[in-house]
Amino acid sequence: MAKFATASTIRTAETRRDKPKLWYFPGSLNASKAAICLRLSPVWEDLEIRILVFPEETQSLEYARINPAMGIPTLEIDDKIIAGSDLIQKYLTERYPGRGDKEAPPRGHRPIYPSHA
């Protein structure tokens, strides 16, 4: 049976990757969110994308070894395996911030808008 909602997780991989790898299914909105975050980060240029056939490959033994919950998307980066677009976004923002991340106002900052008379 296909799994559509899974918990996000980060775990340590057995080996460190030189290039990040995104396990991706084009029909998944969460996978698309992860792809957008990657596109905005500096890791995009070295990214390997593995497009999965649903449901055959998303429920395969090969993919289960990478992501036992078999949810989409999954990112292998550095020494981590990250499942879930929310954690992928957080990891990239913290470790590989894009230009927008670097220029964004700090959390809790309230912009001052000019008053209109």
C-alpha positions as CSV (number, residue, x, y, z in Angstrom):
1,M,0.0,0.0,0.0
2,A,1.3,3.5,-0.9
3,K,2.3,5.8,1.9
4,F,1.4,9.4,1.3
5,A,2.1,11.1,4.6
6,T,5.2,10.3,6.6
7,A,7.1,11.9,9.4
8,S,10.1,14.0,8.5
9,T,13.4,12.6,9.8
10,I,17.1,13.3,9.7
11,R,19.6,10.5,10.2
12,T,23.3,10.0,9.8
13,A,24.4,8.2,6.7
14,E,27.0,5.5,6.7
15,T,29.2,7.5,4.3
16,R,29.6,11.1,3.4
17,R,28.4,12.2,0.0
18,D,30.5,14.5,-2.2
19,K,27.5,15.7,-4.1
20,P,23.9,16.0,-2.8
21,K,21.3,13.6,-4.2
22,L,17.5,14.3,-4.3
23,W,15.1,11.4,-4.6
24,Y,12.3,13.1,-6.4
25,F,8.8,12.3,-7.8
26,P,7.5,15.1,-10.0
27,G,3.9,14.6,-9.0
28,S,4.6,15.3,-5.3
29,L,4.1,18.8,-4.1
30,N,6.4,18.2,-1.2
31,A,9.1,17.0,-3.6
32,S,8.6,20.2,-5.6
33,K,9.0,22.3,-2.4
34,A,12.3,20.6,-1.7
35,A,13.4,21.1,-5.3
36,I,12.7,24.8,-5.1
37,C,14.7,25.1,-1.9
38,L,17.6,23.3,-3.5
39,R,17.3,25.5,-6.6
40,L,17.7,28.6,-4.4
41,S,20.7,27.2,-2.5
42,P,24.3,27.0,-3.6
43,V,24.2,23.2,-3.7
44,W,22.0,23.2,-6.9
45,E,24.9,23.2,-9.3
46,D,26.3,19.9,-7.9
47,L,22.9,18.3,-7.3
48,E,22.1,14.8,-8.6
49,I,18.4,14.2,-9.0
50,R,16.9,10.7,-9.0
51,I,13.4,10.8,-10.5
52,L,11.3,8.0,-9.0
53,V,8.6,6.0,-10.8
54,F,5.5,5.9,-8.5
55,P,4.7,3.5,-6.9
56,E,7.1,0.9,-8.2
57,E,10.4,2.7,-7.2
58,T,9.1,4.5,-4.2
59,Q,8.3,1.2,-2.6
60,S,11.4,-0.6,-3.8
61,L,14.0,-2.2,-1.6
62,E,16.6,0.3,-2.9
63,Y,14.6,3.3,-1.8
64,A,13.6,1.7,1.5
65,R,17.3,1.4,2.3
66,I,17.6,5.2,1.9
67,N,14.3,6.1,3.5
68,P,12.6,3.3,5.4
69,A,9.3,5.3,5.6
70,M,9.4,5.5,1.8
71,G,8.1,9.0,1.8
72,I,9.0,11.6,-0.8
73,P,11.2,13.6,-1.0
74,T,14.5,12.4,0.4
75,L,17.8,14.3,0.3
76,E,21.2,12.7,0.8
77,I,23.7,15.5,1.6
78,D,26.9,15.6,3.5
79,D,26.7,12.8,6.1
80,K,22.8,13.1,6.4
81,I,19.8,11.5,4.9
82,I,16.9,14.0,5.2
83,A,13.3,12.9,4.6
84,G,10.6,15.6,4.3
85,S,10.6,19.0,2.6
86,D,10.3,20.9,5.9
87,L,13.5,19.5,7.2
88,I,15.3,19.8,3.8
89,Q,14.4,23.5,3.8
90,K,15.6,24.0,7.4
91,Y,18.9,22.1,6.7
92,L,19.6,24.1,3.6
93,T,18.7,27.4,5.2
94,E,21.1,26.7,8.1
95,R,24.0,25.1,6.3
96,Y,23.8,26.3,2.7
97,P,21.9,29.6,2.8
98,G,21.0,31.2,-0.5
99,R,21.2,34.9,-1.2
100,G,17.6,35.4,0.0
101,D,18.4,33.6,3.3
102,K,21.4,35.7,3.9
103,E,19.6,39.0,3.2
104,A,16.4,38.2,5.0
105,P,15.7,40.2,8.2
106,P,16.4,38.3,11.4
107,R,13.6,36.4,13.1
108,G,11.5,38.7,15.2
109,H,12.5,41.8,13.2
110,R,9.5,44.1,12.5
111,P,9.8,46.2,9.4
112,I,9.0,49.9,9.7
113,Y,6.7,51.1,7.1
114,P,6.4,54.7,6.2
115,S,3.2,56.2,7.5
116,H,0.7,57.4,4.9
117,A,-0.9,60.7,5.5
